[in-house]
Amino acid sequence: MSSVQHEKPTRIGVAVVHGIGDQRRFEHIDGQVREIIGAMRARPGSDVTVVVRSAASGAFRAEQDSWAARASVHVIVRDGPTGKLVHVNFHEVWWADVNEPYSLFKQLRFWCWSLAVWLYPDKPGSLLPTATEVRVPVVRASQVWVRLRLFGVAFVAVIGAASIGMLTFLAERVLDLRAPDLVRVFVNYVAGVKLYNQKRRWGAGFPAKQQDFLDTIDEPPRVSIRRRMIRTIMDMAQGSYDRWYVLAHSLGSVVALNGLMETAYAWPGYLDEEEWRYANYPGRPDLVGPARPNWPSPPPGPTMPRRPVWAGPRDVAYRSQIFRNFHGLLTLGSPLEKFATIWPARVAISREPAFRTGTHWLNIYDPLDPISGRLSAFSGGPSSCCPSVENIGYKAGPLLLLTHLRYLSRPKNGGSLVDGVAEWLISGSRARISSAAGARWFRPGNPSHTTRAAAAWLSWAAVVVVLTGLGALIFPLVWSLVTDVAQKAWLKVVGG
């Protein structure tokens, strides 16, 4: 029997949270983990084995194998620099299906909302009983400035939809081609902000009917999204991991923060009875159960999500136990500061101590990515309630907005963010995710940051000019085509 079989590996868990988009199940984790595995293999002397966990069953006459929903990708690393044997298990928080199905009514609502998003009512607080257990982020930036920037993004999204969007709309349905990344990032970001602030989910048709998921009837769509995050957090807590992390991209950082900050009393509403009882299984550390005698009395009134029928009146999650091996959150291209400015109640911070000393929150941003930004509204409180944020500038790419999709891309010469992520997961050291880690990195406010910000403003001006010109050329052609088809159809009806 080999010595490797006797060696106890370091077990690492990673929850990967995607942003808004139309990605299919496992599509995001496949793309992100592929880059991380490449960085692990590039470590000198390292040997890496990848195991994709298959589901117990698959679709009849399926064209490909089904992946297991929990810990989908298992990576075994014999690390050259440290000599360690490390097992890394990747879990995906997938929630793209919560987005509303495409319909003409959805497109019209999207255009109207896009132009109005900068004037959308703010959400400074919550009226729920559990609001006493959280605090809203403290924003130092001007709300007017943030709203104007949102208007700029929405304006470009709309004029893009009126030019390139019309062509890609036809191309997607006639030729099965996907829209360019530039258009998709604009539209998906604005649509994601819209979805997270909606009170109800709409189905297809014109006019559309309300189509909430069965487990969130008469509750906002974001409750269903948060449920995916909470359940994955519970999987991580039960995974016997020595360390575990959360990697969240774009709007997924809002999803991740909501899950990490959810109050102990609200947790039963996100799990089913079997999951709850398994988290309190004899012989294992209790992760849930009745509130301790010294805990505050349960808040009166309804919660969101609703308390399940099977839950006891004092049933809570033991958050300090759940997060005892949680070591870090990595947010990439995060819009959290924009949410904190206009809708702070959507990204509230828990007042309940739960996180171990030394838990990192690393926020990676790039001025050429207008969705991203420095996070300052989430500091100032105890780190045991919310880990302190470290803002790190990173040159993710040379082009406006496309940088939003390139944070974990790995160039051939190394020294990139994904190389730092691989180091963080394998050794626990985040030294290579730092403003001083190389030429691609910079500190907020230094000359590199100023240069990137200036390039972003010049790029914005160029994009507006180009899209406006394309709209002036394309819109008359599309309008002529539509009216011509309508006239011919009308003549056939009249002639018939």
N, C-alpha and C positions, 0 to 999 in steps of 0.2 A: 504494500500500500504506500503511495507516494506521500512525501512530507506535506505537500500542498493540502491534502485531505485533512491533515491534522492541524493545519494553520487556521486560526480564527480570523476571518476577513473583517475589515471595517465596513459596516453596512451604512450606505448613504441613500436617503430618499430625496427625490426632487419632484415637486409639483410644477408643471408647466401650464401657464394660463395664457390663452390666446386673446387677442384683441377682437374688435368687431370685424366681421367679414362673412364670406360665404364658404369658408373652409369646411371640408367634410371631416367626418370623424377620423382622428389620428393623422390628418394632413399636417397640422401645425407641429405636433410633436415629432413627426417624421423629419420635417425640415429643420427644426431647431436642434434636435438630438443628433442629427447627422453632422452638423457643424461641430458640436461639442465632442463627439466621438473622433472626428478628424483631429481636433486639438489634442485629445488624449493620446492618439496614435503618434502624434508628432513629438511627444515628449521622449527625449533620448533614452533608448534601451527599454522602452515600454512595450508590453504585449497586451493586446485588447481582444476580448471575445464578446460578440454581441448576440444576445438571445432575444428574439421577439416572441412573447408569450401568446400562444394561440388560444382562441376561445374554445370552450368545451363543445360548441356546436357551430355550424355555419349554415348559410342560406342554401336552399336547394339549387343545384346547378350554379353555384357561385363561381364567378370568374377569378376570384382570389380568396385566400384564406382570411378568416376573421381574427382580429386581435382581441386579446383579453382586455376588459375595460379597466381593470386595476393593475398597476405596475406593468404597463404594456411592454416596456423595453427594459431588459436587464443587461447591464454592461459589466463584465468582469475585467478588471485592470490589474495587471502586474506592473506596477509603476517603476520605471527605471531610476529616476532621480532619488526616490525615497525607499525603494525596495518593498513597499507595502503591497499587500493584496487587498484590493478594494472592490466591493460590489455596489454598483450604483443602479438604483431602480427608479425609472421615470414614470410618473403618473401624469395623465392629461386631464385638465379641467376644460371640458368641451361644452360650449353653450351656444354655438352658432345657430342651432335649430330654434332657439327662443326668438330669434329675429322673425319678423312677420314675413309670410310668403309674398312673393312678388305679385302685384296687381296694378291695374291702371289707377285705382283709387289710392294705393300706397304711393305711387309716383307723384300724384297730385298733392297728397298730404306732405310728402317730403319736400317738394319745391316750396310750398307755402311756409312750412316750418323752417326751412333753411333761411329764408329771408327774414323770418321773425325771431330766430333763436337768440339774437343779441338783445332782444327786448323781452325774452321769456322771463316770467316772474321768478324772483329768487326764492330760495328755500333756506331761511336763516335758522330754523329750528324745527323740532318735531313735537307733536302733541301726544305721542304715544306715552304710556306710563313708564316704559323703559328709558325714556329720554333723560331721566335723572341719573342714569348710570353711564352716560356718555357726555362728552363736551364737543363743541364744534371747533374746527380749526381756526386759528387766529391769523387773519389775512392782513398783510402789510401793503400789498399792491392796491392800486386804484381799481375799483370794480368797473368804472367807465372804460378804462384802458383795456381791460380783459374783454369786456363786451364788444368794443370796437374791433379787437383782434378776431373774436368769434365771427363778427359780421364780415370781416375780410375773408376768412376761410369759407364761410357760407356763400358769399358773393362769388368767389372763384368757383366753388362747387356748382353753383347754378349756371354760370355762363359756360362752364365746361360741359355741363349736361346739355346745354343748348347748342353745342357745336360738336365736340368729339363724342359726347354721350349719345347723340342721335345716331351717329354712324355705328358706334359700338353696340347700341341697342339692336340694330338690324343685324349686325355681324354675329352677335351672340345667338340670335334666334334662327338665322338662316344658315350660317356657316359654323355654328358652335364654337366661335372664338371668344376668348375672354377679353374684357376691357383692359386697356393699358394700366400698369400699376399706378401711374399718376392719377388717373380718373378714379380708380377703385379706392385709393387711399382717401382722397377728398370725400367722396360720396359715403364710404363706409364710416368714416369718422363722424361726419355730421349725423348720419343715420343712427350711429351708436349712441351719441349724446341724446338724441331724440328718444330712442328706445328706453334708455335708463331713467328718463324723466316722465315716461308715459304712465298713466294710471291704469290703462287696460291694453290688451293685445288684440289687434284686429286681424281677421282672416282675409281670404281672397274675395273677389267679387266687387260689384259696384251697385249700390253702396256696400261697403264691407260690413260684416257682422262681427260682434265681439267674439273672440276665440281664445280665451285663456286656456292654459294647460289645466288638466283636471285637478292637479295638486295645488293650484293657485287660483281657483275660481274667485273672481271679484278681488283679486290682489294684483298689484303691479307686476309686470314681467320681470323686474329686477329681483323679485323674491325667488322666482324659479332659478335665475342665474346664481344668486347667492347660495341656494340649496346645493348646487353642484360643487361650489367651493367648500362649503362646510363639510360635506360628505367626504371630499378628498382630504381635507385636513384631518378628519377622523381616521381615514385610512392611513395617513402618515403617522399619526399618534399610535396606532395599533401595529405599525409595521416593524417593531423591534429595531428601529434604526438608531445608530450611534449619533448621527447628525441628520437633519433634514432641512431642506431649503424650499423657497418658493421663487420661481422665475416668472415674472409677469410682464407682458408686452402691451403697450398702448392702453386701451380701455380695460384690458385685463388687469391692470394695476388697480383700478377702482374695485373690480370684483375681488381681487386678492385682499385689499385693505378691508373691505366690508367683511370678509370671512374672518380675518385675523382680529378684527375689532368687535365682532358681534358679542353681545352681552350674554352672560351665563344663563340668564333666565329665558332668553329667546331661543336657545339651542334646541330644545325638544321639538319645536315646530319645523325644524329642517330635517329631522331623522324619522325613520319609522320605528315601530316598537321593537322589532327584532334587532335593529342596529343599536338601539338604546340599551337593550338588555345585554347585548354582546359586549358593549363598552363597560359593563359592570359585572363581567363574568368572574366567578369565584376563582381565586388563584392568580389573578392578574391585577395590576394596579387599577384602582377605580378611576375612571375618567368622567363618569357621570354619577348622579345619585341625588339624594335629598340634600338640601342646603344645610350647611353646618349651623349649629345653634347661634353663633355670633354673626352670621350673615344678616344683611338687611331683610326685612319682611318683603314678600313678593309684592310687586306693584299692582295696584288694583286696576281693573279695566282690561280691554282687549290688547293683544300684542300683534305684531306683524313679523313673521307669519302667526296665524292663530295657534294657540296652544292645542295640542292634540288631545283627544278624549282620553286616551290611555295614560297621559302624563299626570303625575301627582302634583298637588298645588305648590309644593316646594322643590320639585325636581329641577336641577340645574346641571350645567356642564362644569366640571372642575378644570378651568382653563389653564391654571398653572401646571397641572398634571399633563394636559394635552400638549402644551408648548414646552415641556421640560427639555426636549432634545431639539427644539427648533433653533437653528443657528443663524438664519439670515433670509432677508427679502431683497431681491434684485428687481428693480423696476426699470424698464427700457421704454423710452419714448412716452412717458407718462403724462396724461392731462390732469393729474390730481390737483394741481394748483388752480387750474381753471374751475374745476368743480368746487374747490374750497372757497373760491371767491364769490361764485354766483349761487351755488347750491351746497353750502357747507353741511347741511343736515344729511346729504347723501353720502358724505365721507366722514361721519362723526368718529371721534376717538374714544375708546373705552376708558372709563375711570377705574376699572378693575385691574389691579396688578396681576400679570400673568407671565411676563417674559423674563427669561434668565438674564443675568448680567453678561454683557458682551455680545448680545444679539445685534447683528448688523442690519442696517437698511441702507443699501447703496442705490442711489438714483442716477441713472446714466441719461444724459441729455445731449442734444446737438442743436445749436441755433438754426441750422438748415432744416431741421425737423420742427415745423411750427406746432405740432401736436405736443411735443415734449416741452419741458421747462424745468427750471430749478424749483425745488420744493422748500418753502420756508414756513408755511402755515401749520406744519405738523410738529414743529419743535416747541420747546418750552415746558413741556410736561415731564413727569417721571418716565424714565426709559423703561421701567417695569410695566408701564401701561401702554406705551408706544415707543418702539425703538427709535433712537435719534437718527435723523436722516443725514447722510453724507452725499452732497451733490458733486458729481464727477462729470466733467465735460469730455466728450469723445467724438472724434471726427469719423462718423460712421460712413460717410460717402461724400462725393463732390456735388451732388445735385439736390436742389430743393425738394423736400417731401419724400423723395425716393430713399433718403437716408433713414426714414422711418422704418423701412423694411430691411435694413442692412446692418443692424447692430451686431448680430451674431454671425455675420459673414466672415469667413476666415481667409485673408490674403495669404499668398504663398510664403511671404517673408516673415510671418508670425508677428508676435508682439501686439496682438489684437485683443479685443475684449473677450472673445471666446477662449483664447489661450488663458486669460486670467480666470475665467469661469472654470475651466478644466482644473487649474491649480487649486482653486477654492474648494471644489468638490472633493478632489483627491486628498489634499493635505490639510485642508481647513484653513490655509493661509490666504488672505485676500490682498496680499502685498502687490500682486500684479494687476489688481483692479484699483488703480490709484491715479491721481492727477500727475504723479511723477513717474508713471510706468513707461513712458516713451513719447515719441513724436506725435502720436495720434491723440494724446491725452492733454487736457488743459484744465486749469482752475477757473471757476466762475469769476468773470470780471478782468482776467488777464488779457494781454494783447491778442492771443489766439482766439479767445472768446469774442473780442471786439471785431476782429477780422471776419470771423464766421457770421456774426450778426449782420455786419455790413453786406456781406455777400448774400445773405438771406433776403434783405430788403431789396437789393438790386434784382435778385431772381424773381421776387414777387412782382415787381413792376414789369419785368419781361413777360412773365406768365400771363398777366392781365392783358397786356397788349396783344400777345399771340392769340389767346383764346377769344378775345373780342374780334380780332380780324377773321379768325376761322368761323366764328358765329355768323359774321356778316356774309361770308361766302357760302356756308353750308345751309343755314336756316332757309334762305329763299329756295334752294334746290329741294330740300326736304318738303317745304310747304307746297311747292309746285307739284311734287310727286304725289303728296297726299291728296291735294285737290283734284288732280287728274284722275286718280283712282276712284275718288268719291263721285266725280262726274260720270265716269264710265259705269259705275255701279248703279247710279241713279237712272241713267238712260236705259240700262237693261231692265230695271224695275218698271219704268214707265212704258218702255216698248213692249214688255211682256204683258 
